[in-house]
Every structure is written in C-alpha cells, then in structure tokens.
C-alpha cells in the first residue's frame, strides 16, 4: 500500500484508504487478515468476499443503480479500487435537512432499494451510513456491498429493509415512522404494491421474532 495513501477508516473486515488510481481520486478497500483464522482458510474467505463485492457492484451498476465505479481488483492483496464519491453521508444529510427534505430523499432511497431487489441483489447492510449524497450530481450512491448477496428470496429482502428501518429508528428516530413509509412508497413504485405488501408483512414478522427472543432471554 503506497505511503501517500490516507487512511479513511478501519473496519472489522477491511481498511479504507484514499489515494489515486490512473489520475483519479480513488478509495482502496483492503480486506485484512484475521489472525484467529487458519491462514489458508482466511485467504480463501477474503478472496471470495472481494470477488463477491466486485460482482455485486457491477450487477448494481448494470441495473442502473448509482454505485462507485470499480477501477481495479487485486486478489493478491484482496483489495478493490473504487471511484471516490465526493459528497455527504446520507446519515449526516438527514440529520440537518429538515423533515420535508428528509422524506423526499427517503422516497428516493425506496426507489433505489426497489431497483436493487428487482435485480436480485441484497445489499446486506442497508443503513444511511452506507449511502452518499453526491455533492456534484445530487444523486444517492450505495456503497459497501461487503455483506451483500444475490437472492430473490422474500426473507432476504425483508431482512434488508428491516435493517434500514432499525437504522432509521436508532439514528433518525424523530422521522423514522414517516421516513420508512416514504421508503416503502418508493419501493412499491418499483416493485409493485403486492410485493411491497409482502415485504412489509415479512418485516413485521421479523420484528415479532426479535421481540419473542428478547422476551425469552428476559425470562
């Protein structure tokens, strides 16, 4: 890793660096070795997850979803090189945007998730921290597909959206209920009302499972 690169963040699975690639500002996402895993097994996991994320990014781009362009992939260092998106995390935008603008942007999020699921892509970590509002285009970009997968299963779509609901409730609690209604409205406009009702029912089921588990633990 070049010394001129700037460390952006350290995550459980990967470190992010800001640098340049062929003259463009780029983010280098390098999956790190887990010392508690057998080295050969660890390498296989990192390679598999690196390839999976790259494939999902390409699939999302093909589906017309705004994601960072994939510049390069290096399996030797389990690193993917991505376009740097200059903008603000949606989490931070919503905190200061006011109710009307926040609801408008969350409707757009619903459209994006609908397109994602219509293409059989599960993001795996749908939160407003994994969305960037571009300062140049005003478009929302989805980032970090590290936990994603290909699936058309209702259960997986429900889990994806349930995670987004939980993120809204914990980070944007003042508009969470209204905001999630806007997400589902956008989702419905892409997936159709019947699919939206099915996924809403699945989300309620997932929430009830969580309450049941908590109740069992407390007793």
C-alpha positions as CSV (number, residue, x, y, z in Angstrom):
1,X,0.0,0.0,0.0
2,X,1.5,3.3,-1.1
3,X,2.7,5.6,1.7
4,X,0.9,8.6,0.1
5,X,-2.4,7.0,0.8
6,X,-4.6,8.4,3.6
7,X,-6.3,6.0,5.9
8,X,-10.0,6.8,5.9
9,X,-11.3,4.1,8.3
10,X,-10.6,0.8,9.9
11,X,-13.5,-1.7,9.9
12,X,-13.8,-5.3,11.2
13,X,-13.4,-6.7,7.7
14,X,-11.4,-4.1,5.8
15,X,-9.4,-0.9,5.9
16,X,-10.3,2.0,3.6
17,X,-7.6,4.3,2.1
18,X,-7.9,7.4,-0.1
19,X,-5.4,7.6,-2.9
20,X,-5.1,7.9,-6.7
21,X,-5.6,5.4,-9.5
22,X,-4.6,6.4,-13.0
23,X,-5.0,10.1,-12.1
24,X,-8.4,9.7,-10.4
25,X,-9.2,10.0,-6.7
26,X,-10.0,6.5,-5.5
27,X,-10.8,4.5,-2.5
28,X,-8.8,1.4,-1.8
29,X,-10.7,-1.2,0.2
30,X,-8.3,-3.8,1.5
31,X,-9.6,-6.8,3.4
32,X,-7.5,-7.6,6.3
33,X,-6.2,-11.0,7.6
34,X,-7.9,-12.4,10.7
35,X,-5.2,-13.8,13.0
36,X,-7.6,-16.2,14.7
37,X,-8.3,-18.0,11.4
38,X,-6.1,-20.5,9.7
39,X,-4.1,-18.5,7.1
40,X,-5.1,-20.5,4.1
41,X,-8.8,-20.6,5.1
42,X,-8.6,-16.9,5.9
43,X,-7.2,-16.1,2.4
44,X,-9.9,-18.1,0.7
45,X,-12.6,-16.2,2.6
46,X,-11.0,-12.8,1.8
47,X,-10.7,-13.6,-1.9
48,X,-14.3,-14.9,-2.1
49,X,-15.7,-11.8,-0.4
50,X,-13.6,-9.5,-2.5
51,X,-14.8,-11.1,-5.7
52,X,-18.4,-11.2,-4.4
53,X,-18.4,-7.5,-3.7
54,X,-16.9,-6.6,-7.1
55,X,-19.6,-8.7,-8.8
56,X,-22.4,-7.1,-6.8
57,X,-21.1,-3.6,-7.6
58,X,-21.1,-4.5,-11.3
59,X,-24.5,-6.0,-11.1
60,X,-25.9,-3.0,-9.4
61,X,-24.4,-0.7,-11.9
62,X,-25.9,-2.7,-14.7
63,X,-29.3,-2.4,-13.0
64,X,-29.0,1.4,-13.2
65,X,-28.1,1.9,-9.5
66,X,-25.6,4.6,-8.6
67,X,-22.5,2.9,-7.1
68,X,-18.8,3.8,-7.2
69,X,-17.2,2.7,-10.4
70,X,-14.9,-0.4,-9.9
71,X,-11.5,0.6,-11.1
72,X,-9.5,-2.4,-10.2
73,X,-9.3,-5.6,-8.2
74,X,-6.2,-7.2,-6.7
75,X,-6.7,-10.7,-5.4
76,X,-3.1,-10.9,-4.1
77,X,-3.8,-8.1,-1.6
78,X,-7.6,-8.7,-1.5
79,X,-8.2,-5.1,-2.5
80,X,-10.8,-3.4,-4.7
81,X,-10.2,0.1,-6.0
82,X,-13.3,2.2,-6.3
83,X,-14.2,5.7,-7.6
84,X,-14.2,8.3,-4.8
85,X,-17.6,9.8,-4.4
86,X,-17.3,13.4,-3.2
87,X,-20.4,14.1,-1.0
88,X,-22.0,13.7,2.3
89,X,-23.2,10.5,4.1
90,X,-27.0,10.4,3.9
91,X,-26.9,9.9,7.7
92,X,-25.4,13.3,8.1
93,X,-27.6,14.9,5.5
94,X,-30.8,13.7,7.1
95,X,-29.7,15.0,10.5
96,X,-29.7,18.6,9.2
97,X,-32.0,18.6,6.2
98,X,-35.4,19.1,7.9
99,X,-38.4,16.9,7.7
100,X,-39.6,17.7,4.1
101,X,-36.2,17.2,2.5
102,X,-35.5,14.1,4.6
103,X,-38.8,12.5,3.5
104,X,-38.1,13.4,-0.1
105,X,-34.7,11.8,0.0
106,X,-36.0,8.6,1.7
107,X,-38.6,8.2,-1.0
108,X,-35.6,8.1,-3.4
109,X,-33.9,5.6,-1.2
110,X,-37.0,3.4,-1.6
111,X,-36.8,3.6,-5.3
112,X,-33.1,2.6,-5.2
113,X,-33.8,-0.4,-2.9
114,X,-36.7,-1.4,-5.2
115,X,-34.4,-1.5,-8.2
116,X,-31.8,-3.4,-6.2
117,X,-34.2,-6.1,-5.1
118,X,-35.8,-6.2,-8.6
119,X,-32.4,-7.2,-9.9
120,X,-32.0,-9.9,-7.2
121,X,-29.3,-8.0,-5.2
122,X,-29.4,-7.9,-1.4
123,X,-27.2,-5.2,0.0
124,X,-26.7,-6.8,3.4
125,X,-26.0,-3.6,5.3
126,X,-28.7,-1.1,4.3
127,X,-28.1,2.0,6.5
128,X,-27.9,5.7,5.8
129,X,-24.2,5.4,6.7
130,X,-23.8,3.3,3.5
131,X,-25.3,5.9,1.2
132,X,-23.6,9.0,-0.1
133,X,-25.4,12.1,-1.5
134,X,-23.1,13.3,-4.3
135,X,-22.2,17.0,-3.9
136,X,-21.9,17.4,-7.7
137,X,-24.9,15.5,-9.0
138,X,-27.2,15.3,-6.0
139,X,-27.6,11.6,-6.7
140,X,-27.6,8.9,-4.0
141,X,-24.8,6.3,-4.2
142,X,-24.9,3.0,-2.5
143,X,-21.6,1.9,-1.0
144,X,-20.2,-1.1,0.9
145,X,-21.6,-4.3,-0.6
146,X,-19.3,-6.4,1.5
147,X,-22.2,-8.3,3.2
148,X,-24.3,-8.5,0.0
149,X,-25.5,-11.5,-2.0
150,X,-27.6,-12.4,-5.0
151,X,-31.1,-13.5,-3.9
152,X,-34.8,-13.1,-4.8
153,X,-36.0,-14.6,-1.5
154,X,-38.7,-12.6,0.3
155,X,-37.0,-13.4,3.6
156,X,-33.7,-11.7,2.5
157,X,-35.5,-8.7,1.1
158,X,-37.3,-8.3,4.3
159,X,-34.1,-8.6,6.4
160,X,-32.5,-5.9,4.1
161,X,-35.4,-3.5,4.7
162,X,-35.7,-4.3,8.3
163,X,-32.1,-3.3,8.8
164,X,-32.9,0.0,7.2
165,X,-35.9,0.5,9.4
166,X,-33.8,-0.2,12.5
167,X,-31.1,2.3,11.3
168,X,-33.8,5.0,10.9
169,X,-35.2,4.2,14.4
170,X,-31.8,4.5,16.0
171,X,-30.3,7.3,14.1
172,X,-33.2,9.3,12.8
173,X,-35.9,8.4,15.4
174,X,-37.8,11.7,15.0
175,X,-38.8,10.9,11.4
176,X,-38.3,7.1,11.4
177,X,-42.0,6.2,11.1
178,X,-42.8,8.8,8.4
179,X,-39.5,8.1,6.7
180,X,-39.9,4.4,6.4
181,X,-43.4,4.9,4.9
182,X,-41.7,7.0,2.2
183,X,-39.1,4.3,1.7
184,X,-41.9,1.7,1.2
185,X,-43.8,4.1,-1.1
186,X,-40.7,4.4,-3.3
187,X,-40.2,0.6,-3.1
188,X,-43.8,0.0,-4.1
189,X,-43.5,2.3,-7.1
190,X,-40.7,0.0,-8.4
191,X,-41.7,-3.5,-7.2
192,X,-45.5,-3.1,-7.3
193,X,-48.0,-2.8,-4.5
194,X,-48.3,-6.6,-4.0
195,X,-44.6,-7.2,-3.5
196,X,-44.4,-4.1,-1.2
197,X,-47.2,-5.5,1.0
198,X,-45.5,-8.9,1.1
199,X,-42.2,-7.4,2.2
200,X,-44.0,-5.1,4.8
201,X,-45.6,-8.3,6.2
202,X,-42.2,-10.0,6.3
203,X,-40.7,-7.0,8.1
204,X,-43.4,-7.2,10.8
205,X,-42.7,-11.0,11.1
206,X,-39.0,-10.4,11.6
207,X,-39.7,-7.7,14.2
208,X,-42.0,-10.1,16.1
209,X,-39.3,-12.8,16.1
210,X,-36.9,-10.3,17.7
211,X,-39.4,-9.4,20.4
212,X,-40.0,-13.1,21.1
213,X,-36.3,-13.7,21.5
214,X,-35.9,-10.7,23.8
215,X,-38.8,-11.9,25.9
216,X,-37.4,-15.4,26.2
217,X,-34.0,-14.0,27.2
218,X,-35.5,-11.8,29.9
219,X,-37.5,-14.7,31.4
